[in-house]
């Protein structure tokens, strides 16, 4: 049997999917990803196929065992790097996030020490001060969109983690990065042909100009740190080795792409997950009342359960990085061949009634008796592509939510949780988490944030 015949046969054997034109399916998934995934599962079961515009066939699997098989498959069988090309214009071609096999593992090993518990603990004071300053500047008594403000907050945290002590150029970099990342909410990253058509052409040109300004600042910071003795300040010092001191363009670009990968993953995901947390708690008065009562009493168990339930109910990553089938492989009783990509649908798995009772309800109480099972709770991805900064993200979420709900009343501006919207490869509240904040007392606006019991347990680990 020749390869063309095999591909035709595998196409016939692929799981069923919506009989829609690719353009219609792409728009439906873009407009309301949660609803479209639920519709596909109701109609086609736990495994189904999507055919989005400009992409190979995507086979979505939501069974926990199938997802585990996808994320643990050898890189020469299922290649995860190809599935991350959407973010390539942001992170650069040398990003470890886009690499496969040993190249990816080498890149991960270089940054992992920067996110160990002891390093996260060292940033506790900075994190609490940053959160207090940001929240104190938020307007009260009027509807505001918290999504952008939360991303700005988490961006400050990751920039401090990377560059260490304050530097005027880092403040400028913060501003230009926020401008640059505005492209994440558009279709131009997902569909390259749009970059040449109005009105997306203007969006793309503005992004390229913003990226040029960001790269110029990053190059200055990298070169300065490479030629200084201060290699112990921030994560940047850990990324610079002897070969970077010579300052060749390739070496500088390698560090730049690693930094951009950390910046993107370290602020977009955490900021968006915080926005979902605020939305969900604000729209569930019973949860909000219990959380506030616990926080005012100095507890932390219910806060921990809230964070876990947010990550279950609204993970910003709806699915694992698509894995390109490089060699024939069998998962879930089906054999797949190139050019199919396999996708583990984390959102549907974490809303499986066989794994979670009443999965569509937001109920933090389900996690008060212990952590969720690892095989059924994967908000940070899995396998070689598990998010390396998840520990810092958890501490950020707990710190922000404690400060916010302990010191402010948070009320939603509409009658339902906002519809999801894509930002690059993550999903955020579609109206940027609009809420109204009011002070709980007439005392000073700047909250005093004490280290929560949960954080103490984490820092001692």
HELIX and SHEET records of a PDB file:
HELIX    1   1 UNK A    3  UNK A   13  1                                  11    
HELIX    2   2 UNK A   22  UNK A   31  1                                  10    
HELIX    3   3 UNK A   33  UNK A   44  1                                  12    
HELIX    4   4 UNK A   64  UNK A   72  1                                   9    
HELIX    5   5 UNK A   81  UNK A   87  5                                   7    
HELIX    6   6 UNK A   88  UNK A   91  1                                   4    
HELIX    7   7 UNK A   96  UNK A   98  5                                   3    
HELIX    8   8 UNK A  101  UNK A  112  1                                  12    
HELIX    9   9 UNK A  113  UNK A  115  5                                   3    
HELIX   10  10 UNK A  117  UNK A  122  1                                   6    
HELIX   11  11 UNK A  124  UNK A  136  1                                  13    
HELIX   12  12 UNK A  146  UNK A  163  1                                  18    
HELIX   13  13 UNK A  168  UNK A  180  1                                  13    
HELIX   14  14 UNK A  181  UNK A  185  5                                   5    
HELIX   15  15 UNK A  192  UNK A  196  5                                   5    
HELIX   16  16 UNK A  200  UNK A  226  1                                  27    
HELIX   17  17 UNK A  234  UNK A  239  1                                   6    
HELIX   18  18 UNK A  242  UNK A  245  1                                   4    
HELIX   19  19 UNK A  249  UNK A  282  1                                  34    
HELIX   20  20 UNK A  285  UNK A  296  1                                  12    
HELIX   21  21 UNK A  301  UNK A  313  1                                  13    
HELIX   22  22 UNK A  346  UNK A  349  1                                   4    
HELIX   23  23 UNK A  364  UNK A  367  5                                   4    
HELIX   24  24 UNK A  374  UNK A  376  5                                   3    
HELIX   25  25 UNK A  383  UNK A  385  5                                   3    
HELIX   26  26 UNK A  390  UNK A  407  1                                  18    
HELIX   27  27 UNK A  453  UNK A  460  1                                   8    
SHEET    1   A 5 UNK A  47  UNK A  50  0                                        
SHEET    2   A 5 UNK A  58  UNK A  61 -1                                        
SHEET    3   A 5 UNK A 341  UNK A 344  1                                        
SHEET    4   A 5 UNK A 323  UNK A 325 -1                                        
SHEET    5   A 5 UNK A  78  UNK A  79 -1                                        
SHEET    1   B 3 UNK A 143  UNK A 145  0                                        
SHEET    2   B 3 UNK A 434  UNK A 439 -1                                        
SHEET    3   B 3 UNK A 408  UNK A 412 -1                                        
SHEET    1   C 2 UNK A 329  UNK A 331  0                                        
SHEET    2   C 2 UNK A 334  UNK A 336 -1                                        
SHEET    1   D 2 UNK A 420  UNK A 423  0                                        
SHEET    2   D 2 UNK A 426  UNK A 429 -1                                        
END                                                                             
